[in-house]
Amino acid sequence: MSSKFATKFKDYLPEANLMPLLISYLLDALAISLYWIFFSIWLNEEVITPEAGYNYPYLMLAVVLSLPAFISIIGSSLLSSFSDKIGRRKEIMFFVRLLLVTQFILLIFFNNSALQIILILAAFSFHNVYYILHNALSTSICHPDKRGQVSSFQLFFASLGWMIGSSVSGVIFNNLGILGSLSFGAGFALLTGVTVLLSPSKPKENETKEAIKDETEESYSLPIAPSLQAKPNAAKYPFPISVKLKRTKNKSRSYWQILTSRSIIFFLLTLAVLDFGTGPFNAMSSVYLKGVGLPNNFIALANTLATFIGMIFQIFLGVILDRRGRRPVLLVAVLVYPILFSLIYVLSNYWIAVFILYCYPLYALRNPTANSIMSDLTNTKERARGMSLLSFQNTIFLYLGSYIGAFIADISAQGLYIFPIFPIAFGTIALFLVFFFIKETNVKLLKPYENTVKLLAE
């Protein structure tokens, strides 16, 4: 009984070879949370103000926060493709974290105007490469059947780091200001880069053989990867019903070939609509919370509680993703958006209610599910490109939405209170698009290959 319990408990723990990457993820979340939570508030109160001559302060704030991310798309795509070719993922991750340290140091000394800040942010805006390559490397060195758990472990450790950082960020900001936040952030960013170098670059030998087999049996003509859903026929056949046909050459696809895959088109379109609607609230959530009446310490506490709840989710979510399938979780993750923001909009005059609602971690279901699905839809040699497409989609549509939302907030009588309307509307549209993705990846579409499956089983 005890051995059975120990075996089940072990299933919920990460593999030893993943620990350097996961600890690095924790340190990175700690570094970012120490400054980011109050960075937008500091900009809004000290730099980008009507007194400084900004007629559209919310729009300018959105530009400062998002333009560097747009610029990083070029560098991220080049570095992601480069890493796929040379395989030096952890070295590139170390390099981009050194750039983040440099950015923090420059912001400490040059922060008197929005122009200075945006130039510094733009010049060192390759941070997303770290997350792209972290996803690619983690899902490459893990067991092929545990990619959903790996994505969940990533978010668990990131949540733990963010929870620690957010719990002390208010104290640091209130006592040392933004300079203290940036200084602590620089120190932990350096530790992030050093820790990632301790990670292995390849999976264990037995898992390497399984991964090679998995890749050589991959076909792009099939509409679904094997772990996108539960496998009710697993007992009938010695391998999943959604087995893939062998291809003659193990070639990786280009960005365009990946992007034009039907299943990936519907998948990315769903996320794009969802992110576009969430853009205004996501980019300036701290400013919104401040606007509805939350004190600084409560803003930090809200982030801490949301992160803690999200961290608890991850303990079970990885196993659910691998055993029960990605699609049901994706459906629930999208459904939550219009429901939650409808409540925030209706109760926006009661900051305690907004505080409680904000504690729900929206990312906790969305992010690991999205990463798991993308890892299923791409092979090892093209996974960094697939993950970068996921990141580019998120960056482009999240911040495009923030521009439009910020401009409307500047000219609207409701001001910041209009932000929740966007995720209500676009979250509803995304909910309909999820069903198109489910239809595209439905197991019934594999019916023409059933005879081949039976033949291979025999």
C-alpha positions as CSV (number, residue, x, y, z in Angstrom):
1,M,0.0,0.0,0.0
2,S,2.8,2.4,1.0
3,S,4.8,1.5,-2.2
4,K,1.7,2.2,-4.3
5,F,1.2,5.5,-2.6
6,A,4.9,6.3,-3.1
7,T,4.6,5.5,-6.8
8,K,1.6,7.7,-7.2
9,F,3.2,10.5,-5.2
10,K,6.3,10.3,-7.4
11,D,4.2,10.9,-10.5
12,Y,3.4,14.4,-9.2
13,L,7.1,15.3,-8.8
14,P,9.4,16.6,-11.5
15,E,12.3,14.5,-12.9
16,A,15.8,15.3,-11.5
17,N,17.1,16.5,-14.8
18,L,14.5,19.2,-15.0
19,M,15.4,20.8,-11.6
20,P,18.0,23.3,-12.8
21,L,15.6,24.6,-15.4
22,L,12.7,24.8,-13.0
23,I,14.8,26.5,-10.3
24,S,16.0,29.0,-13.0
25,Y,12.3,29.6,-13.8
26,L,11.6,30.3,-10.1
27,L,14.5,32.8,-9.9
28,D,13.4,34.5,-13.1
29,A,9.8,35.0,-11.8
30,L,11.2,36.4,-8.6
31,A,13.4,38.9,-10.5
32,I,10.5,40.1,-12.7
33,S,7.9,40.3,-10.0
34,L,10.2,42.4,-7.8
35,Y,10.0,45.3,-10.2
36,W,7.1,44.7,-12.7
37,I,4.1,44.9,-10.3
38,F,4.8,48.5,-9.4
39,F,6.7,49.5,-12.6
40,S,3.5,50.7,-14.4
41,I,2.3,52.5,-11.2
42,W,5.6,54.3,-11.0
43,L,5.5,55.3,-14.7
44,N,1.9,56.5,-14.3
45,E,2.6,58.5,-11.2
46,E,6.1,59.8,-11.8
47,V,7.0,59.8,-15.5
48,I,3.9,59.6,-17.8
49,T,1.6,62.2,-16.4
50,P,-0.6,65.0,-17.8
51,E,1.6,67.5,-16.0
52,A,4.6,66.2,-18.1
53,G,2.7,67.1,-21.3
54,Y,1.1,63.7,-22.2
55,N,-2.5,64.2,-23.5
56,Y,-3.1,60.5,-23.6
57,P,-1.2,59.1,-20.6
58,Y,-2.8,55.7,-20.6
59,L,-2.0,55.2,-24.3
60,M,1.6,56.4,-23.8
61,L,1.9,54.0,-20.9
62,A,0.7,51.1,-23.0
63,V,3.3,52.1,-25.7
64,V,6.2,52.2,-23.2
65,L,5.2,48.8,-21.8
66,S,4.6,47.1,-25.1
67,L,6.7,48.5,-27.8
68,P,9.9,46.7,-26.6
69,A,8.0,43.4,-26.8
70,F,7.1,44.1,-30.4
71,I,10.7,44.9,-31.3
72,S,11.8,41.7,-29.5
73,I,9.8,39.6,-32.0
74,I,12.6,40.0,-34.6
75,G,15.4,39.0,-32.3
76,S,13.3,36.2,-30.7
77,S,12.5,34.6,-34.1
78,L,16.2,34.8,-35.2
79,L,17.5,33.4,-31.9
80,S,14.8,30.7,-31.7
81,S,15.6,29.5,-35.2
82,F,19.3,29.7,-34.5
83,S,19.0,27.6,-31.4
84,D,17.0,24.9,-33.3
85,K,19.9,24.7,-35.7
86,I,22.9,24.7,-33.3
87,G,21.2,23.2,-30.2
88,R,22.8,25.7,-27.8
89,R,19.6,26.6,-26.0
90,K,20.8,27.1,-22.5
91,E,23.8,29.2,-23.6
92,I,21.4,31.6,-25.4
93,M,19.1,31.7,-22.4
94,F,22.1,32.7,-20.2
95,F,23.0,35.5,-22.7
96,V,19.5,37.0,-22.8
97,R,19.4,37.0,-19.0
98,L,22.7,39.0,-19.0
99,L,20.9,41.5,-21.2
100,L,18.1,41.7,-18.7
101,V,20.6,42.5,-15.9
102,T,22.1,45.2,-18.2
103,Q,18.7,46.7,-18.7
104,F,17.9,46.9,-15.0
105,I,21.2,48.6,-14.3
106,L,20.7,51.2,-17.1
107,L,17.1,51.9,-15.8
108,I,18.5,52.7,-12.4
109,F,20.6,55.5,-13.8
110,F,18.5,56.7,-16.8
111,N,14.8,57.0,-15.9
112,N,13.9,60.7,-16.1
113,S,11.8,60.5,-19.3
114,A,9.6,58.1,-21.2
115,L,12.0,58.3,-24.2
116,Q,15.0,57.2,-22.1
117,I,13.0,54.3,-20.6
118,I,11.6,53.1,-23.9
119,L,15.0,53.2,-25.6
120,I,16.5,51.1,-22.8
121,L,13.7,48.7,-22.9
122,A,13.8,48.4,-26.7
123,A,17.6,47.9,-26.9
124,F,17.6,44.9,-24.5
125,S,14.2,43.5,-25.4
126,F,15.0,39.8,-26.0
127,H,13.5,38.5,-22.7
128,N,10.9,36.3,-24.4
129,V,13.6,34.2,-25.9
130,Y,14.3,32.8,-22.4
131,Y,10.7,31.6,-22.1
132,I,10.6,30.2,-25.7
133,L,13.8,28.3,-25.2
134,H,12.8,27.2,-21.7
135,N,9.6,25.6,-23.1
136,A,11.5,24.0,-25.9
137,L,14.4,22.6,-23.8
138,S,12.1,21.4,-21.0
139,T,9.8,19.5,-23.3
140,S,12.8,18.1,-25.2
141,I,14.6,16.6,-22.2
142,C,11.6,15.3,-20.4
143,H,9.8,12.0,-21.0
144,P,7.7,12.2,-24.1
145,D,4.6,11.2,-22.2
146,K,5.0,13.9,-19.5
147,R,5.1,17.1,-21.5
148,G,1.8,18.3,-20.0
149,Q,3.3,17.8,-16.5
150,V,6.4,19.7,-17.5
151,S,4.4,22.7,-18.6
152,S,2.6,22.5,-15.3
153,F,5.8,22.2,-13.3
154,Q,7.1,25.3,-15.1
155,L,4.1,27.3,-14.0
156,F,4.3,25.9,-10.5
157,F,7.9,27.1,-10.0
158,A,7.2,30.4,-11.7
159,S,4.2,30.8,-9.5
160,L,6.3,30.1,-6.4
161,G,8.9,32.7,-7.5
162,W,6.2,35.3,-8.4
163,M,4.5,34.6,-5.0
164,I,7.8,35.3,-3.1
165,G,8.6,38.3,-5.2
166,S,5.1,39.9,-5.0
167,S,4.9,39.4,-1.3
168,V,8.0,41.6,-0.7
169,S,7.7,43.9,-3.7
170,G,5.3,46.3,-1.9
171,V,7.7,46.6,1.0
172,I,10.7,47.2,-1.3
173,F,8.8,49.8,-3.4
174,N,7.4,51.6,-0.4
175,N,10.8,51.9,1.3
176,L,13.3,52.0,-1.6
177,G,11.2,53.1,-4.5
178,I,11.7,51.8,-8.1
179,L,15.5,51.9,-7.7
180,G,15.3,49.3,-5.0
181,S,13.0,47.1,-7.1
182,L,15.3,47.3,-10.1
183,S,18.4,46.5,-8.0
184,F,16.9,43.4,-6.5
185,G,15.6,42.4,-9.9
186,A,19.1,42.6,-11.4
187,G,20.6,40.3,-8.8
188,F,18.0,37.6,-9.3
189,A,18.2,37.9,-13.1
190,L,21.9,37.1,-12.9
191,L,21.2,34.1,-10.7
192,T,18.6,33.0,-13.3
193,G,21.2,32.9,-16.1
194,V,23.8,31.1,-14.0
195,T,21.4,28.4,-12.9
196,V,20.1,27.6,-16.4
197,L,23.7,26.6,-17.4
198,L,23.5,23.6,-15.0
199,S,20.7,22.0,-17.0
200,P,21.4,19.0,-19.3
201,S,20.9,19.6,-23.0
202,K,19.6,16.2,-23.9
203,P,17.2,13.7,-22.3
204,K,18.3,10.5,-20.5
205,E,19.4,7.7,-22.8
206,N,16.2,5.6,-22.5
207,E,14.0,8.7,-23.0
208,T,16.2,9.7,-26.0
209,K,15.3,6.4,-27.7
210,E,11.6,7.0,-27.1
211,A,11.8,10.6,-28.3
212,I,13.6,9.5,-31.5
213,K,10.9,6.9,-32.1
214,D,8.2,9.4,-31.4
215,E,9.8,11.9,-33.9
216,T,10.4,9.4,-36.7
217,E,6.7,8.2,-36.5
218,E,5.4,11.7,-36.9
219,S,3.2,12.8,-39.8
220,Y,1.9,16.2,-40.5
221,S,-1.1,14.9,-42.4
222,L,-2.9,13.8,-39.3
223,P,-5.1,16.3,-37.6
224,I,-4.2,15.6,-34.0
225,A,-1.2,14.7,-31.8
226,P,-1.6,11.7,-29.5
227,S,-1.8,13.5,-26.2
228,L,-4.3,16.1,-27.2
229,Q,-7.1,14.0,-25.7
230,A,-7.8,11.1,-23.4
231,K,-7.4,7.7,-25.1
232,P,-10.4,5.5,-24.3
233,N,-9.2,2.8,-26.7
234,A,-5.8,2.4,-25.0
235,A,-6.8,-1.0,-23.5
236,K,-8.0,-2.3,-26.9
237,Y,-4.8,-1.5,-28.7
238,P,-1.2,-1.6,-27.3
239,F,-0.7,2.0,-28.4
240,P,-3.0,5.1,-28.8
241,I,-5.7,5.1,-31.5
242,S,-4.2,8.3,-32.8
243,V,-0.9,6.6,-33.8
244,K,0.9,8.6,-36.5
245,L,2.0,7.3,-39.8
246,K,5.8,7.0,-40.5
247,R,7.3,9.6,-42.7
248,T,10.4,8.9,-44.8
249,K,12.6,11.8,-43.5
250,N,12.8,13.4,-40.1
251,K,12.7,17.0,-41.3
252,S,11.6,20.0,-39.4
253,R,9.1,22.5,-40.8
254,S,9.7,26.2,-41.4
255,Y,7.8,28.9,-39.5
256,W,5.4,29.2,-42.4
257,Q,4.8,25.5,-42.7
258,I,4.0,25.3,-39.0
259,L,1.8,28.4,-39.0
260,T,-0.2,27.2,-42.0
261,S,-1.1,23.8,-40.3
262,R,-4.9,23.8,-39.9
263,S,-4.9,22.7,-36.3
264,I,-2.3,25.4,-35.4
265,I,-4.2,28.1,-37.2
266,F,-7.4,27.4,-35.2
267,F,-5.3,27.1,-32.0
268,L,-3.4,30.4,-32.4
269,L,-6.5,32.2,-33.6
270,T,-8.4,31.3,-30.5
271,L,-5.5,32.5,-28.3
272,A,-5.1,35.6,-30.3
273,V,-8.7,36.7,-29.9
274,L,-8.5,35.9,-26.2
275,D,-5.2,37.8,-25.7
276,F,-6.4,40.8,-27.7
277,G,-9.4,41.2,-25.4
278,T,-7.2,40.8,-22.3
279,G,-4.6,43.3,-23.5
280,P,-5.7,46.5,-21.7
281,F,-6.3,44.8,-18.4
282,N,-3.1,42.7,-18.6
283,A,-0.7,45.5,-19.5
284,M,-2.1,47.9,-16.8
285,S,-3.7,45.7,-14.2
286,S,-1.8,47.3,-11.4
287,V,-2.9,50.8,-12.6
288,Y,-6.5,49.5,-12.8
289,L,-6.3,48.1,-9.3
290,K,-4.9,51.4,-8.0
291,G,-7.7,53.3,-9.8
292,V,-10.5,51.3,-8.2
293,G,-9.1,52.0,-4.8
294,L,-6.6,49.2,-3.8
295,P,-3.7,50.3,-1.6
296,N,-0.2,49.3,-2.7
297,N,0.1,46.6,-0.1
298,F,-3.2,45.1,-1.3
299,I,-2.1,45.1,-4.9
300,A,1.0,43.2,-3.9
301,L,-1.1,40.8,-1.8
302,A,-3.6,40.2,-4.6
303,N,-0.7,39.2,-6.9
304,T,0.7,36.9,-4.1
305,L,-2.6,35.2,-3.5
306,A,-3.4,34.8,-7.2
307,T,0.1,33.2,-7.7
308,F,-0.4,30.9,-4.7
309,I,-3.7,29.7,-6.0
310,G,-2.2,29.2,-9.4
311,M,0.6,27.2,-7.9
312,I,-1.8,24.9,-6.1
313,F,-3.5,24.3,-9.5
314,Q,-0.3,23.2,-11.1
315,I,0.1,20.3,-8.6
316,F,-2.8,18.5,-10.2
317,L,-3.1,20.2,-13.6
318,G,-0.1,18.4,-15.3
319,V,-1.5,15.0,-14.5
320,I,-4.9,16.0,-15.7
321,L,-3.5,17.4,-19.0
322,D,-1.6,14.1,-19.7
323,R,-4.3,11.7,-18.6
324,R,-7.5,13.4,-19.4
325,G,-6.5,15.5,-22.4
326,R,-5.8,19.2,-23.3
327,R,-9.0,20.2,-25.0
328,P,-11.4,20.1,-22.0
329,V,-8.9,22.2,-20.0
330,L,-8.6,24.7,-22.8
331,L,-12.3,25.0,-23.0
332,V,-12.6,25.7,-19.3
333,A,-9.7,28.1,-19.4
334,V,-11.3,30.2,-22.1
335,L,-14.8,30.1,-20.5
336,V,-13.5,31.6,-17.3
337,Y,-12.5,34.9,-19.0
338,P,-15.9,36.4,-19.8
339,I,-17.4,35.1,-16.5
340,L,-14.7,36.6,-14.3
341,F,-14.4,40.0,-16.0
342,S,-18.2,40.3,-16.1
343,L,-18.1,40.1,-12.3
344,I,-15.2,42.5,-12.1
345,Y,-17.0,45.1,-14.3
346,V,-20.3,44.8,-12.3
347,L,-18.5,45.1,-8.9
348,S,-15.8,47.6,-9.9
349,N,-17.1,50.2,-7.3
350,Y,-16.3,47.7,-4.5
351,W,-12.5,47.4,-4.3
352,I,-12.7,44.5,-1.9
353,A,-14.8,42.5,-4.4
354,V,-12.3,43.3,-7.2
355,F,-9.5,42.3,-4.9
356,I,-11.1,38.9,-4.3
357,L,-11.9,38.3,-8.0
358,Y,-8.4,39.3,-9.0
359,C,-7.0,36.5,-6.9
360,Y,-8.2,34.0,-9.4
361,P,-5.1,33.1,-11.6
362,L,-6.2,33.3,-15.2
363,Y,-2.9,32.1,-16.5
364,A,-3.0,28.9,-14.4
365,L,-5.1,27.0,-16.9
366,R,-4.3,28.8,-20.1
367,N,-0.5,28.9,-20.2
368,P,0.4,25.2,-19.4
369,T,-2.4,24.0,-21.6
370,A,-1.2,26.2,-24.5
371,N,2.4,25.1,-24.1
372,S,1.4,21.4,-23.9
373,I,-0.7,21.6,-27.1
374,M,2.1,23.4,-29.0
375,S,4.6,20.8,-27.9
376,D,2.2,18.1,-29.1
377,L,1.8,19.7,-32.5
378,T,5.6,20.1,-33.2
379,N,8.5,17.8,-33.1
380,T,11.8,18.3,-31.2
381,K,13.7,20.0,-34.0
382,E,11.0,22.6,-34.6
383,R,9.7,23.0,-31.1
384,A,11.5,26.3,-30.4
385,R,9.9,27.7,-33.6
386,G,6.5,26.5,-32.5
387,M,6.9,28.0,-29.0
388,S,8.1,31.2,-30.5
389,L,5.0,31.4,-32.7
390,L,3.0,31.0,-29.4
391,S,5.0,33.8,-27.8
392,F,4.7,36.1,-30.9
393,Q,1.0,35.6,-31.0
394,N,0.7,36.5,-27.3
395,T,2.9,39.6,-27.7
396,I,1.3,41.0,-30.8
397,F,-2.3,40.6,-29.9
398,L,-2.0,41.3,-26.1
399,Y,-0.4,44.7,-26.7
400,L,-2.4,45.6,-29.8
401,G,-5.4,45.2,-27.5
402,S,-3.7,47.3,-24.8
403,Y,-3.2,50.2,-27.3
404,I,-6.9,50.3,-28.3
405,G,-8.1,49.8,-24.7
406,A,-5.7,52.5,-23.4
407,F,-6.8,55.0,-26.0
408,I,-10.5,54.4,-25.3
409,A,-9.8,54.7,-21.6
410,D,-8.2,58.1,-22.3
411,I,-11.2,59.5,-24.2
412,S,-14.0,57.7,-22.4
413,A,-15.8,59.1,-19.4
414,Q,-15.5,55.7,-17.7
415,G,-11.7,55.8,-18.0
416,L,-10.0,52.7,-16.5
417,Y,-13.4,51.2,-15.6
418,I,-13.8,50.2,-19.3
419,F,-11.0,47.7,-19.3
420,P,-13.0,44.6,-18.2
421,I,-15.4,45.1,-21.2
422,F,-12.8,43.9,-23.6
423,P,-12.1,40.4,-22.2
424,I,-15.9,40.0,-21.8
425,A,-16.5,40.5,-25.5
426,F,-13.5,38.9,-27.0
427,G,-13.5,36.1,-24.5
428,T,-16.9,35.1,-25.7
429,I,-15.7,35.1,-29.3
430,A,-12.7,33.0,-28.3
431,L,-15.1,30.5,-26.7
432,F,-16.7,29.9,-30.0
433,L,-13.4,29.5,-31.7
434,V,-12.4,26.8,-29.2
435,F,-15.1,24.6,-30.7
436,F,-13.5,24.9,-34.1
437,F,-10.2,23.8,-32.7
438,I,-11.9,20.9,-31.0
439,K,-13.6,19.9,-34.3
440,E,-10.3,20.2,-36.1
441,T,-8.6,17.8,-33.6
442,N,-11.5,15.5,-33.0
443,V,-10.6,11.8,-32.9
444,K,-13.4,11.0,-35.3
445,L,-11.4,12.7,-38.0
446,L,-8.9,9.8,-37.6
447,K,-11.5,7.3,-38.9
448,P,-9.8,6.9,-42.3
449,Y,-6.6,5.7,-40.6
450,E,-8.3,3.2,-38.4
451,N,-7.5,0.2,-40.7
452,T,-3.9,1.2,-40.7
453,V,-3.9,1.4,-36.9
454,K,-5.3,-2.1,-36.7
455,L,-2.8,-3.4,-39.2
456,L,0.1,-2.0,-37.3
457,A,-1.3,-3.3,-34.0
458,E,-1.3,-6.9,-35.4
